[in-house]
Each structure stands twice: as structure tokens, then as C-alpha cells.
């Protein structure tokens, strides 16, 4: 069969009385039997002829026989009678049915394809959301309200499922979302993307647990939730693509699930007991899918069932079902293949339209593992039949299950079993319907079709084909409904068949649509929330950035200005110290040849005098260096305080230093070593340094008084010879005069007063003899003066020549520059310490502002990227939500 078609109206699936539920599309047109008014249907005929050929088609039109036995009141209806008339009228009616069926199938296929596309688009959006969540955690609301009195279908429904011992009263945490972010003033609550965390009894303050989770932990939980949602969407896609339908029968323990399944099958196939007996999922399938063989395929836990691969399951006969249902530790599910030989209009498994399997699930309260399995299994099925014990009503686990299933299934079949055991039936019905209204409003709205009060055990009683169990004859369920009439159960069966077979869009596609719509609604809320938050965060960051940028730029400018000022102070101080030190050393070198450094005691101590004089000169030179260092200490101390004051003035409390400057530590490590570099050889020539200038000074023609004297009288007095003689000068003249006197006296007495006797005239004064006579004493006198000068000037000559030699060596060593440079470097090094402290304090302040600025800029970029993501993706979500919302699945079954 290439395609299967169905139509809403009618409960009898027999076409033209052939009893097989199939109609040959090739035998429709017999134009010679048409009435004249068939021309009005030519458009329909053309539409049918234009459709793709279908070899076999099933139509759920009205049959030849009355199906009044399936009605709750037991009365037949003329609406289901075959309309008598000519063959032409019959063909017109048949063509209309075919047209309706084609249109319904086309609408179903279009909706199925559209749902497939929406599921794929939603999965793509969720994958993008996971990527965004890993890069930048999503802001997720964590407000929890533990109010168990809330209705499960209200906005707080999923929160009411948290038990009292799991979550205590809540307060908004730091991550709670303010109400003003939402239009209705309420914090949004998710239907699909809700994060449910249950803690054991040791953690009663579970609310604080979840609200105290950091953003990354919540993002991790949300990522897991998104992964599960994607998995569920894929299961939904497989479900709507699957041509078969699965009916999931579940409920609390001992609610009569197995008995209900047996009643639907009209045979006692599944074991029944007063105690819980179904511990393994049991899926009942038509044996035609297993080549007509009735047997059980037991699928081990962890194995993926493949009917073509016998290694994935174990085969057992039907009689072993009583033992297999207890082996929940070994088998995950039991695939039970059985025959149903009832007519197709009565059989649920063999209906002639679609393949249907019936799944009997373990009780919800059996244990936590199987309860979880029941919750997860409902994702794979099309229709949920929830069986309730009429005496117990809905338990908390039952409410949780229905609330979970309601995320995608608005309509749930609710079967109140064992209703015959209740005395006050009206009261029971009223209470249960009230509970159904709070659990599933849509189900309560159509309570006549979806809420049924039955007694499944009565269906099996006195059934001729019942036998003793699953080992009976394959035809044990007979060829029809031979049991006692039960209008309530017949109505249940009719509604169940109608919903599965006639309203396949509702049973097959509507759950997927509902789930998609709720998911997209959650995504819309989540995306709008994050879009608003990131938009607000961007505005706050831009505002903060605008506030911090002027401060940052001002701090940078101040830093540059202070840095320049401090560097200028350091350089000026170092230059001043350098110049002062060099000047002091140069002046010391210049004064060494004239300053009286050592007292001269005479020729006998001349050598000792020369040695001491050399050492005195070296000490004098070293002292000049010390003077420069002391000056450097003084200046450095002053400038250190100046720099500290600058830091304190500019930074205030942000500048703090606990350093104490000790100037005595300056120049304490590196000592001057000039004494080791100078040569101290003493030569006899070092004691003689004759010169006319020095001779003139020695005999008194040039005074030692400075020429720059401010007294004019003293200046004039200094120009007159012999008026201001030093001791050495007086010594020269005294010695010379004495020598001349001795010589003259000798000559005078020797020549018998030669001059008196030979007194001549003035003209004789120019005679050679006279000049020779007179010049000799003069020459003797000059010689005596010179010798006296040389002897007496020996200490001065040695000092002058030694000073020149030392000065020459010092200049060759570049001693003044190097020492001045050393001292200035020390000053610069010391001043750099408080300078660095000030600048580091400035830099710390700047780094804080820069770090804050960079953090804001980085966060701004991240927020902008997130805002763009949510803004863009929100449009896709709204577009997909609009498409999903436009699916009108109800009208598929209302084609006129």
C-alpha cells in the first residue's frame, strides 16, 4: 500500500460492504451511471484525476451496517445508514469522500513536513544557543516558589512539583530577575526549559542551593537541559515520521493497567494480580509484523531492538509472560506479538489503517528507576492512557506525570478503573473531574471523549473466547465482541479508535506542535530576557565608560606632567651636582701650586717636605671630591622631600611610602682610587723652577698681593719695590748685601783706600778700568741674589712642578669629569627611587582605571555580541513560533 488515507466522520471502517477496509481506487469511475447533475462535481473529479495514482486507499466513510452498538446510549443513528439510491448518486458520494480524504491527507502531509522543518529549525536554534551559552553563559531566572497548593496547569505548575522536603521557602538571590524586566510584572516560568533539581533529605534548604549557584553552574545545567531538549525533539521528529502509532498505558500501582489492556484486546494476555506484577514494559504488537507468529521478544537492557537481528532479543512463548514481567533487572522491554482475529472495525491492533502497538508500563510508584523510565518513555509515544484507581484518585506521582506529559499532549485519555467498586459514584466522578480540570484543562473540556469511568474486569467476565490465559487458541478472542454489553467501555473504545484513526493529526501531530510551541515560547521569554538584560548592561557599561574615560585621560595627562616635572628635578639636580663637583676639583687642582700646604723647615728636611707635600696635594684633591659628595648629599636630601611632596599633593591618600632616606649611605660603597693611579717619582730637577716672574716676585719686584685688591692705596704701594717684602725676599736681599759688604770691605782695605787716593773726575767714571772695577762687585751681588733665590725657592719650585705633574696626570685620567659624573649618577640613582614610588603610585592608579576600562570594553564587546545574537535569534524564534501557531490541525478533520 503506497499511501494510507483516512477521513474523520463515521465509526464503521467498511467500504461497500466488502469487510476488509480497503477500496480499489481504479474501480471508481463509471460515467454511464451518472445522473445529469453530476456535472456539478466535475471540479472534484478533475481534482481527483489530477492527484497522484494510489493503488489502494482506505476511507473511513459510512458503511452499510449500523454501528449503534458502539454508542454509549445503545441507540442507533440514521446518520450512519448507507444512503440508498442510484449508482450515480453513490458515485457522487464516493467521490466526495475521496476528495475529502485526499484533502485531509494532503493537509496532514503538509503539516507533517512543516513540523519536521520547524523541529529542524528549533534544533538549529538550540545548537546556536548551546554555543552561545558556552562562550557567554546565559542569564537564567532562578526564582523558585515551593507552593504545593498551586494548580499544576498554572504558571507555577512545574514549581509545585517540588516536594516539601526538597525545597524550602525562597528569596530572590543575587541572580534573581527584577519584575520590571517583564511586561506583566511577573517573572517568567518555563514549561520546557525549566531546570528541576531535587535534593535528598539531608539538603532541605534546596532553594538556597539553586539560587546560590553561580552563572557558570546554571549555564552548565541549562546546557544539559538543552541537550535533553534536542534529544526529545529528535524523538518527536522520529515519532511524526513514523507511520505507526503507540498507545501508552500507565498509572499508579494496582490501578488495573494490565486488566485494561486485556479488555482492549478482548483476551487475557497480560498477567493480572492484586499485587503489582508488571515490572517490565510490555508492548503488544499485531503478530502480522512478526510473520503471523505469536511469541515474545525479550529485549535485554542496553540492547537496541531489531526484529531482523535475533541477537538483539530472546524469543519466548506467550505462556512465559507471567515469569518475564518480573525480570526487570534483565530485560528492558517485552515485545509481545499476538493475533487479534476480531473484525477490523472492532480490533485496535488490526484496524486496517495504521499499525498500532499497546504499551503496558510498570506502576509509577514501584521504584524511582522505573518511575523515571515511565516518564522518559512517554516521549516516544503518541497517546497516553492514564489509568486511575477509582478509590485512590490521583496520587502525587500521577500528577507529576500528567504535568510532564502536558508539556506536549493537551489531550490525555484518563480511565478511572474499578469504578464499579465505588459506592458514591457521583461524588467520585465530581472529585476526579475537578482534579482533571486542574491537571489538564483541555482534557476536562472534552471530558466525554477523554475521561471514562469503567470497570475493565467486567469486560473479561463471561467472555466465551477468554480461556485460561495467553496459551489459548489463537482465535481465543473470537470474531467479534461476544462479551456482555458495557456501553461505557464501548464508548471508550469508540473514542480511542476515533482519536487514533480518525483524528490522527491530533493524536500524531498535535503533541509535537504543542511541545514546539511551548519550547519556542520558552525560548522567546529567555531570549527577550537576555536581550533586555544585555541591552541594559550595554547602556550601563557605555555610561560607566563615559564616566571613566575622562578620569583615565586626566590621570594619563597628570602622569605625563608629573613624570616630566620629576625628571626635570632629577636632571637639574644631577647637573648642578656635576658642575659643582667638577668646579671644586678643578679649583683644587689650580690652587695646589700656590697654596702653602706644608710648612718648610729648611734644606735639611727638603726630601721629607717633598713627600709630605705630595701626600698633602693628594689629600687636598680627595677632599675636593668629598666636598662634591657632601654637596650632592645635601641636594639629594632636599629633592627627595620635594618629590615626595609632589606625590602627596597629586595622589593624596593613594600615595604612601614607608621609606626613610639616609644620606650617609650615599657614596659608601665605591671609594675614589686616584692615589693608586698617580706616579710619585721625585727628581732633583723638581726643586728648581727658575723664571723671571718668580725671580721678580722673589726679590720683591712683584708683590704677592692680589692685583684685584679693592684698595687703590695698597695697589700703588705694591708697585714700589722693597716696601712689601716677604721673609724669603728679605733673606735674599740680606744675604746678597752681606756678601757685597764683605767683598767691598776686603777690596777697600786691600787697595789702601784706592778710591780716595785716586780720586778722579767724573769723566773717569766711564773709563774701562773703572767700569771693570765697579762691575765685579755688582756681578757678585747679582750672583749672590740668584743663588739665594734658587735655594730659597726650592720648596716653591717643587710645589709648582709637583702640582703641574699631578694636574697633568689628573687631566689625562679625566678625573674631574669622571668623579663628577659618578657623583651625579649616584644622585640620579637615589632620586629615581622616590620618583619611581610616585610614578608607580600614579601607574597603579592608571592601571586600575585602564584595567577597569579594558574590562568594560571587553564586557561591552561581549554584551554587544550577545545582544546581537539574542536579537537576531529572537526573530527566528518568533518566526518559527508564528509558523507553528499557524498549524490548524483541528480543521484537518473538518473538511466539508
Secondary structure, DSSP 8 states (H G I E B T S, - for coil): -------SS-S---STT-SSS-EEGGG---GGG--GGGGGGHHHHHHHHHS---SEE------SS--GGGSTT----GGGS-----HHHHHHHHHHHHHHHHHHHHHHHHHHHHHHHHHHHHHHHHHHHHHHHHHS-----------TTS-TTSTTHHHHTS-TTT-------TT---GGGSTTSS----SSS-------TT---HHHHHHT--HHHHHHHHHHHHHHHHHHHHHHHHHHH-SSEEEEEEESTTS-HHHHHHHHHTS--S---SS----SEEEEEEGGGGTT--EEEEEETT----TT-GGG-EEE-GGGHHHHTT-TTTEEEEEEEE---S-TTT-SSB-SSSBEEEEE---TTS-HHHHHHHHHHGGG-SEEEEEEETTT---HHHHHHHHHHTTT-S--EEEEE-GGG-S-HHHHHHHHHHHHHHH-HHHHHTHHHHEEE--HHHHHTT-TT-TTSTTS-TTTT-SS--S---HHHHHHHHHHHIIIII-HIIIIIIHHHHHHHHHHHHHHHHHHHHHHHHHHHHHHHHHHHHHHHHHHHHHHHHHHHHHHHHHHHHHHHHHHHHHHHHHHHHHHHHHTTTS--S----GGGHHHHHHHHHHHHHHHHHHHHHHHHHHHHHHHHHHHHHHHHHHHHHHGGG--------GGGTTSS----GGGTS-----GGGG----HHHHHHHHTSS-SS-TT-S-HHHHHHHTSTTSS--HHHHHHHHHHHHHHHHHHHHHHHHTTSHHHHT---GGGGGSHHHHHHHHHHHHHHHHHHHHHHHHHTHHHHHHHHHHHHHHHHHHHHTHHHHHHHHHHHHHHHHHHHHHHHHHHHHHHHHHHHHHHHHHHHHHHHHHHHHHHHHHHHHHHHHHHHHHHHH---GGGG---
